[in-house]
């Protein structure tokens, strides 16, 4: 009976997600065409530049203190482990299924980068609101859950746009060089225009090698500066400063410094109206993102041409292998006293291993012009399975931590 209550508690948030996603897909149908390509593009921009930063900043300002920030140190490490483990499993899958060269980056990216944004943002706080929730007082649970998932969103976003972006970019460059052996400067136009690192010309290993060979002997200091400059260009540090990351910095600074916190938080705070306005903007984030997910998944119905074994493999990695690995990692961290005792925090860490691929994979495939149709099919298949998998794993995770 207790297990059934946990199952129903886990099921309700997933049903909410399915309903809103279905509305998004419905609005994107040709008959209504309310979420056409241009509309999705503009709504995506609003979510990325306005709604997500507002949500993160407003919640972190209220819920993050210096003490809580110290206690949450393991979460960025845990998220990094999901990316590392996913990349390793994706590489094995790529070798076993013999994925085509043009899809190897997509396979690795889907296995490495999970949906650490809108899915936890919807599911975990909603679990707190259920009457049968095992995490105690509703208000306290909800406040902590929002702090956990917004930090997860921001850190996951930063990792995704560094790790997964670099993986897909590297494999896109490899495919491009294979297809253009006789012309080392040939490069896909979409990649040159979309990739801020390659705004004027492609940056590949051949070009760097030639430059190094033709550079005259200079002093060690000059060589060091040139090497650092090339490293900065290659890493593209601008992608680390996403709106979500900036919002984390601003929200954390305000929350951690008591003098700033008193200006924005509290009934008598002089700048309370700024906090309230930011919070109102953030409230639009979850429904907007979920509608976009539905519209994106609809594109998968129109696609074809990817090996079934690849899709099944990605589903197995994301919904079987990674969650099982996550249980071992989190239980080990608890056993050795690495993380503090908080069932909701443990549940959040476990949940990060059981999510489907990040929807932003479709954006990256559009950037590089490779695997767009195949990505839509993968998204459709994995999110269809997620409706069952997330519910089942959430039930298991709650039974483990409580």
C-alpha positions as CSV (number, residue, x, y, z in Angstrom):
1,X,0.0,0.0,0.0
2,X,2.9,2.4,0.9
3,X,4.5,1.6,-2.5
4,X,1.2,2.4,-4.3
5,X,1.0,5.8,-2.5
6,X,4.6,6.6,-3.6
7,X,3.7,5.5,-7.2
8,X,0.7,7.8,-7.3
9,X,2.8,10.7,-5.8
10,X,5.3,10.2,-8.6
11,X,2.7,9.8,-11.3
12,X,0.7,13.1,-10.8
13,X,3.6,15.5,-11.8
14,X,4.3,13.4,-14.9
15,X,0.7,13.5,-15.9
16,X,0.7,17.3,-15.6
17,X,3.8,17.3,-17.8
18,X,2.2,15.0,-20.4
19,X,-1.0,17.2,-20.6
20,X,0.8,20.5,-21.1
21,X,3.2,18.8,-23.6
22,X,0.2,17.5,-25.5
23,X,-1.3,21.0,-25.6
24,X,2.0,22.2,-27.1
25,X,2.0,19.5,-29.8
26,X,-1.7,20.3,-30.5
27,X,-0.9,24.0,-31.0
28,X,1.9,23.1,-33.4
29,X,-0.3,21.0,-35.7
30,X,-0.6,22.3,-39.3
31,X,-4.4,22.8,-38.8
32,X,-3.8,25.4,-36.0
33,X,-0.2,26.4,-36.6
34,X,0.0,28.6,-33.5
35,X,3.5,27.3,-32.6
36,X,5.0,27.5,-36.1
37,X,8.7,27.8,-36.6
38,X,8.9,31.5,-36.1
39,X,6.7,31.4,-33.0
40,X,8.8,28.7,-31.5
41,X,12.0,30.6,-32.2
42,X,10.7,33.8,-30.5
43,X,9.2,31.9,-27.6
44,X,12.5,30.0,-27.2
45,X,14.3,33.3,-27.1
46,X,12.0,34.7,-24.4
47,X,12.4,31.5,-22.3
48,X,16.2,31.6,-22.7
49,X,16.8,35.3,-22.1
50,X,14.0,36.3,-19.8
51,X,11.9,33.6,-18.1
52,X,14.7,31.1,-17.0
53,X,17.0,33.9,-15.6
54,X,14.0,35.5,-13.8
55,X,13.0,32.2,-12.3
56,X,16.5,31.3,-11.2
57,X,17.3,34.7,-9.8
58,X,14.0,35.1,-7.9
59,X,14.2,31.6,-6.3
60,X,17.9,31.7,-5.4
61,X,17.6,35.1,-3.9
62,X,14.9,33.8,-1.5
63,X,16.3,30.3,-0.7
64,X,20.1,30.4,-1.0
65,X,22.3,31.4,2.0
66,X,26.0,30.9,2.6
67,X,25.2,27.8,4.8
68,X,22.9,26.2,2.2
69,X,25.4,27.0,-0.6
70,X,28.1,25.1,1.3
71,X,25.8,22.2,1.9
72,X,24.9,21.9,-1.8
73,X,28.5,21.6,-3.0
74,X,28.0,18.0,-4.2
75,X,25.3,18.8,-6.7
76,X,27.6,20.3,-9.4
77,X,29.9,17.3,-8.9
78,X,26.9,14.9,-9.2
79,X,25.7,16.6,-12.4
80,X,29.3,16.4,-13.9
81,X,29.3,12.6,-13.1
82,X,26.0,12.2,-15.1
83,X,27.7,13.8,-18.1
84,X,30.9,11.7,-17.7
85,X,29.0,8.4,-17.2
86,X,26.6,9.2,-20.1
87,X,29.5,10.1,-22.4
88,X,31.2,6.8,-21.6
89,X,28.1,4.7,-22.1
90,X,27.3,6.7,-25.3
91,X,30.7,5.9,-26.7
92,X,30.2,2.2,-26.0
93,X,26.7,2.4,-27.7
94,X,28.2,4.2,-30.7
95,X,30.8,1.4,-31.1
96,X,28.2,-1.5,-30.6
97,X,25.6,-0.1,-33.0
98,X,28.2,1.2,-35.5
99,X,26.4,4.6,-35.7
100,X,27.1,6.5,-38.9
101,X,29.7,9.2,-38.7
102,X,27.2,12.0,-39.1
103,X,25.2,10.7,-36.1
104,X,28.0,9.9,-33.7
105,X,28.0,13.4,-32.1
106,X,24.2,13.2,-31.7
107,X,24.4,9.7,-30.0
108,X,27.0,10.9,-27.6
109,X,25.2,14.1,-26.9
110,X,21.9,12.4,-26.2
111,X,23.5,10.0,-23.8
112,X,25.7,12.6,-22.0
113,X,23.3,15.5,-21.6
114,X,20.0,14.9,-19.7
115,X,17.0,17.2,-19.2
116,X,18.1,18.9,-16.0
117,X,15.9,21.9,-16.6
118,X,12.2,21.8,-17.1
119,X,11.6,18.2,-16.1
120,X,13.0,18.4,-12.6
121,X,11.5,21.9,-12.4
122,X,8.1,20.4,-12.9
123,X,8.3,17.0,-11.3
124,X,10.2,17.6,-8.0
125,X,8.3,20.6,-6.6
126,X,5.0,19.0,-7.7
127,X,5.9,15.9,-5.6
128,X,6.1,18.2,-2.6
129,X,2.6,19.4,-3.2
130,X,1.1,15.9,-3.1
131,X,-0.8,15.1,0.1
132,X,1.0,11.7,0.3
133,X,4.5,13.3,-0.2
134,X,7.1,11.6,2.0
135,X,9.2,14.8,2.3
136,X,7.4,16.5,5.2
137,X,5.8,20.0,5.4
138,X,4.6,21.2,2.0
139,X,5.8,24.8,2.1
140,X,9.3,23.9,3.4
141,X,9.6,21.0,0.9
142,X,8.5,23.2,-2.0
143,X,10.9,26.0,-1.1
144,X,13.9,23.6,-0.8
145,X,12.8,21.8,-4.0
146,X,12.8,25.0,-6.0
147,X,16.2,25.9,-4.8
148,X,17.6,22.5,-5.7
149,X,16.1,22.3,-9.2
150,X,17.0,25.9,-10.1
151,X,20.6,25.2,-9.2
152,X,20.4,21.9,-11.1
153,X,19.0,23.8,-14.1
154,X,21.8,26.4,-14.1
155,X,24.7,24.0,-13.6
156,X,23.2,21.5,-16.1
157,X,22.9,24.3,-18.6
158,X,26.5,25.4,-18.2
159,X,27.8,21.8,-18.5
160,X,25.5,21.1,-21.5
161,X,26.7,24.1,-23.5
162,X,30.4,23.3,-22.8
163,X,30.6,19.5,-22.8
164,X,27.8,18.4,-25.2
165,X,28.3,21.4,-27.5
166,X,32.1,20.6,-27.7
167,X,31.3,16.9,-28.4
168,X,28.9,17.6,-31.2
169,X,31.1,20.3,-32.6
170,X,34.2,17.9,-32.6
171,X,32.3,15.2,-34.4
172,X,30.8,17.7,-36.9
173,X,34.3,18.9,-37.7
174,X,35.4,15.3,-38.1
175,X,32.6,14.6,-40.6
176,X,33.3,17.8,-42.4
177,X,37.0,17.0,-42.8
178,X,36.2,13.5,-44.1
179,X,33.8,14.9,-46.7
180,X,36.3,17.6,-47.8
181,X,39.7,15.9,-47.9
182,X,40.9,17.9,-50.8
183,X,39.8,21.2,-49.4
184,X,41.0,21.9,-45.8
185,X,39.2,25.2,-45.7
186,X,35.8,23.9,-46.8
187,X,33.3,24.0,-44.0
188,X,29.5,23.9,-43.6
189,X,28.1,27.4,-44.0
190,X,25.6,26.8,-41.2
191,X,28.4,25.9,-38.8
192,X,30.5,28.9,-39.7
193,X,27.6,31.3,-39.2
194,X,26.2,29.6,-36.1
195,X,29.3,28.8,-34.1
196,X,30.7,31.9,-32.4
197,X,34.1,30.2,-32.4
198,X,34.1,30.0,-36.2
199,X,32.6,33.4,-37.1
200,X,35.3,34.1,-39.7
201,X,36.9,30.8,-40.4
202,X,36.9,27.2,-39.2
203,X,39.2,26.2,-36.3
204,X,40.6,22.7,-36.7
205,X,43.7,20.9,-35.8
206,X,45.2,21.3,-39.3
207,X,45.0,25.1,-39.3
208,X,46.5,25.3,-35.8
209,X,49.4,23.0,-36.8
210,X,50.2,25.0,-39.9
211,X,50.2,28.2,-37.9
212,X,52.5,26.8,-35.3
213,X,55.0,25.6,-38.0
214,X,55.0,29.0,-39.8
215,X,55.3,31.2,-36.7
216,X,58.8,32.5,-36.3
217,X,60.8,32.0,-33.1
218,X,59.7,34.4,-30.4
219,X,60.3,34.8,-26.7
220,X,58.7,32.4,-24.2
221,X,56.4,35.1,-22.9
222,X,55.0,35.8,-26.4
223,X,54.6,32.1,-27.1
224,X,52.7,31.6,-23.8
225,X,50.4,34.5,-24.5
226,X,49.6,33.1,-28.0
227,X,49.0,29.7,-26.6
228,X,46.6,31.1,-23.9
229,X,44.8,33.2,-26.6
230,X,44.3,30.1,-28.7
231,X,43.0,28.2,-25.7
232,X,40.5,30.9,-24.8
233,X,39.3,31.0,-28.4
234,X,39.0,27.2,-28.6
235,X,37.1,26.9,-25.2
236,X,34.8,29.8,-26.2
237,X,34.4,31.1,-22.6
238,X,31.4,33.2,-23.8
239,X,29.2,30.1,-23.8
240,X,29.8,29.8,-20.0
241,X,28.2,33.2,-19.4
242,X,24.7,32.2,-20.4
243,X,21.8,34.1,-19.0
244,X,21.1,31.2,-16.6
245,X,24.6,31.3,-15.3
246,X,24.6,35.0,-14.8
247,X,21.2,34.7,-13.0
248,X,22.8,32.1,-10.7
249,X,25.7,34.4,-9.9
250,X,23.3,37.4,-9.2
251,X,20.8,35.4,-7.2
252,X,23.5,33.7,-5.1
253,X,25.3,37.0,-4.4
254,X,22.1,38.6,-3.2
255,X,21.1,35.6,-1.2
256,X,24.5,35.1,0.5
257,X,25.2,38.7,1.4
258,X,22.8,39.6,4.3
259,X,22.9,43.4,3.5
260,X,21.8,42.8,-0.1
261,X,19.2,40.2,0.9
262,X,17.5,42.6,3.2
263,X,17.0,45.0,0.3
264,X,15.0,42.5,-1.7
265,X,13.5,39.9,0.7
266,X,11.0,40.6,3.4
267,X,7.7,42.5,3.8
268,X,9.6,45.8,4.6
269,X,12.3,45.4,2.0
270,X,12.7,48.6,0.0
271,X,13.3,46.7,-3.3
272,X,10.7,44.1,-2.7
273,X,8.8,45.1,-5.8
274,X,11.8,44.2,-7.9
275,X,11.8,40.7,-6.4
276,X,8.0,40.3,-6.9
277,X,8.3,41.4,-10.5
278,X,11.1,39.0,-11.2
279,X,9.1,36.2,-9.6
280,X,6.1,36.9,-11.8
281,X,8.3,36.7,-14.9
282,X,9.7,33.5,-13.7
283,X,6.3,31.9,-13.3
284,X,5.9,31.9,-17.1
285,X,8.9,29.7,-17.5
286,X,7.6,26.2,-16.8
287,X,4.4,26.4,-19.0
288,X,6.3,28.1,-21.9
289,X,9.1,25.5,-21.8
290,X,6.7,22.6,-21.7
291,X,4.6,23.9,-24.6
292,X,7.9,24.1,-26.6
293,X,8.7,20.5,-25.7
294,X,5.4,19.4,-27.1
295,X,5.9,21.4,-30.3
296,X,9.4,20.0,-30.7
297,X,8.4,16.4,-30.2
298,X,5.8,16.7,-32.9
299,X,8.6,17.0,-35.5
300,X,9.7,13.5,-34.6
301,X,6.5,12.1,-36.2
302,X,7.6,13.4,-39.5
303,X,11.1,11.9,-39.5
304,X,12.5,8.6,-40.5
305,X,15.9,7.0,-41.3
306,X,17.6,6.2,-38.0
307,X,18.6,2.7,-36.9
308,X,16.2,1.3,-34.3
309,X,19.1,-0.2,-32.4
310,X,20.5,3.4,-31.8
311,X,17.2,4.6,-30.4
312,X,16.8,1.6,-28.2
313,X,20.4,1.9,-27.0
314,X,19.9,5.6,-26.0
315,X,16.7,4.6,-24.1
316,X,18.6,1.8,-22.3
317,X,21.5,4.2,-21.4
318,X,19.3,7.0,-20.1
319,X,16.5,5.0,-18.4
320,X,18.3,1.8,-17.2
321,X,22.1,2.1,-17.0
322,X,22.4,5.7,-15.7
323,X,19.7,5.4,-13.0
324,X,21.2,2.2,-11.7
325,X,24.7,3.9,-11.7
326,X,23.2,6.9,-10.0
327,X,21.8,4.8,-7.1
328,X,25.3,3.4,-6.5
329,X,26.9,6.9,-6.6
330,X,24.5,8.6,-4.3
331,X,24.2,5.7,-1.9
332,X,28.0,5.7,-1.7
333,X,28.2,9.4,-1.1
334,X,25.6,9.1,1.7
335,X,27.5,6.1,3.2
336,X,30.8,8.0,3.4
337,X,29.2,11.1,4.7
338,X,29.9,13.2,1.6
339,X,26.4,14.7,1.5
340,X,24.2,15.9,4.4
341,X,21.1,13.9,5.4
342,X,18.1,15.3,3.5
343,X,15.8,12.9,1.8
344,X,14.6,15.5,-0.7
345,X,18.2,16.4,-1.6
346,X,19.1,12.8,-2.1
347,X,16.0,12.3,-4.3
348,X,17.0,15.3,-6.4
349,X,20.5,13.9,-6.9
350,X,19.1,10.5,-7.9
351,X,16.5,12.1,-10.2
352,X,19.3,13.7,-12.2
353,X,20.3,10.3,-13.5
354,X,16.8,9.3,-14.7
355,X,15.9,12.1,-17.1
356,X,15.6,11.9,-20.9
357,X,18.0,13.7,-23.2
358,X,18.0,17.5,-23.1
359,X,15.6,19.2,-25.5
360,X,18.5,21.6,-26.3
361,X,20.0,18.8,-28.4
362,X,17.6,19.8,-31.2
363,X,19.1,23.4,-31.0
364,X,22.6,22.1,-31.3
365,X,21.8,19.8,-34.3
366,X,20.3,22.9,-36.0
367,X,23.5,24.8,-35.3
368,X,25.7,22.2,-37.0
369,X,23.2,21.1,-39.6
370,X,23.6,17.4,-38.8
371,X,21.0,14.9,-37.6
372,X,18.1,17.3,-37.1
373,X,15.5,14.8,-38.3
374,X,17.1,11.9,-36.4
375,X,17.2,14.1,-33.2
376,X,13.5,14.7,-33.4
377,X,12.9,10.9,-33.7
378,X,15.1,10.3,-30.7
379,X,13.3,13.0,-28.7
380,X,9.9,11.6,-29.5
381,X,10.9,8.0,-28.5
382,X,12.7,8.9,-25.3
383,X,10.1,11.3,-24.0
384,X,7.4,8.8,-24.8
385,X,9.3,6.3,-22.7
386,X,10.0,8.9,-20.0
387,X,6.3,9.1,-19.1
388,X,6.6,5.6,-17.7
389,X,10.3,5.5,-16.8
390,X,10.3,8.8,-14.7
391,X,7.3,7.6,-12.8
392,X,8.8,4.2,-12.0
393,X,12.2,5.5,-11.1
394,X,10.7,8.3,-9.0
395,X,8.8,5.7,-7.0
396,X,12.0,3.6,-6.5
397,X,14.0,6.7,-5.5
398,X,11.4,7.8,-2.9
399,X,11.4,4.3,-1.4
400,X,15.2,4.4,-1.2
401,X,15.6,7.8,0.5
402,X,12.6,7.6,2.9
